[in-house]
Amino acid sequence: MASRIVVVGASFGGLNAAYELKRLLGTDANVTVVAKSPDFLFIPSLIWVVPNRRAPGQISFPLGPALRRKGIAFSHATVTRFDPDQDLVETDGGTLAYDYLVIATGPSYDWERVPGLADGHANHWAICDLAHSMEAARGWIDLLQDPGPVVVGTTQASSHFVPDYEIALNVEWSLRRARIRDMVDVTFVTPEPHLGHFGIGGVGRSQRAIETMFRRRGITAITGVATEGVEPDRIRLSGGLSVPYKYAILTPPYRGVEAIRNSPGLGDEHGLIPVDDRLRHERFSNVYAVGVTVAVPPMDGTPVPINVPRTGWMSEGMGKTAAANIAAELRGAPLQERPFAEHRIQYLLDGGDTGLLVASERVFAPRRFEFVLGGPWVHWMKVGFERYYMTKMRWGLSRLP
């Protein structure tokens, strides 16, 4: 009898896990993907939605046809609760039973962590998902008509560093293209102790490289600060600092989705899921978690709390590891162990007309190799990667790198 495997979430981790499970197990598994959105979204390109360099249809495709081609069932539904004691997933469209579960929901956002961040002022946004990015794009059009100070930043306890650097650099580049750069001050605020820290202590010469890019672009950086409040015209920072703004993009901290928080015993106090080095839940051996929903301890020693990023690259690797371990368990083979620290780091940090390639063979130091390379070719490499990855996911080519 075929095993019932439910994958909740269909971004980098979940979609790769589903494709790999079907590839490895074939008719020995009935794989179902549950996702609240009917579309796959290439999240790294949200940075280009804000200055109107991408439309939604260019960075998404329908999940249903893509999954059906691979013999995978698709349920467009929102999960409301998990019952791991009974092996059930409860959704707004019904209840699914499973033999194995892969949780790849991604995060929700802790808007209440910073006073005023959730108030919905007409001039501050985030790029957490497509809806937020589209709102920020509409605000961008207004800014071009009536320029004023811009602030881009990451709040304390967040882990969303590289996309925020990209937004700051793309905003600055777009202001130059619009010939209004001299009318707009651009400020970047971050809880990182220095630029290029990324929540992992930095990679190679990342600090120097980003400091140089910011200096050449005239972007003012304020590091090592917490965001204490957002007002209609200024952002209050720790140490008594405040920054005026007319247009701001601020990223809140992540937390687990409501369905995990509604499921006692599944997640930690933040709704994130504790797993072992095999990506199995510490308590429920038939439950796996991948991507941003995995609980990872923050780095020690930063004056302002920050968290460790879980990138799309890492999430894909986790999804494939979880799939391989489920297949191995069903066939009585040894399971893979892959501690989080052993995941590779690879960032294509886009700056509008240039960028940085940041890479290392493991998340934390010490590392055998790490490097940072820059130039206009990085921008075009990211454009090419967007097209490659969209094709790869549309056709279920999960074996490709």
TACOR-V587304 format. One record per run of one state. SS is the DSSP state (H for helix, E for strand, C for the rest). FROM is the first residue (numbers start at 1). LEN is the number of residues. If there is no record, write none. Layout:
[[SS	FROM	LEN] [SS	FROM	LEN]]
This chain:
[[C	1	2] [E	3	6] [C	9	3] [H	12	17] [E	29	7] [C	36	3] [E	39	3] [C	42	1] [H	43	8] [C	51	5] [H	56	3] [C	59	1] [E	60	3] [H	63	7] [C	70	3] [E	73	4] [C	77	2] [E	79	5] [C	84	4] [E	88	4] [C	92	2] [E	94	4] [C	98	2] [E	100	4] [C	104	4] [E	108	2] [C	110	1] [H	111	3] [C	114	10] [E	124	2] [C	126	4] [H	130	16] [C	146	4] [E	150	5] [C	155	6] [H	161	17] [C	178	3] [H	181	3] [C	184	2] [E	186	4] [C	190	16] [H	206	12] [C	218	2] [E	220	3] [C	223	4] [E	227	4] [C	231	3] [E	234	4] [H	238	3] [C	241	1] [E	242	3] [C	245	2] [E	247	5] [C	252	2] [E	254	2] [C	256	2] [H	258	4] [C	262	11] [E	273	1] [C	274	1] [E	275	1] [C	276	4] [E	280	2] [C	282	5] [E	287	3] [C	290	1] [H	291	3] [E	294	1] [C	295	17] [H	312	19] [C	331	9] [H	340	3] [C	343	2] [E	345	6] [C	351	4] [E	355	6] [C	361	9] [E	370	5] [C	375	1] [H	376	19] [C	395	7]]
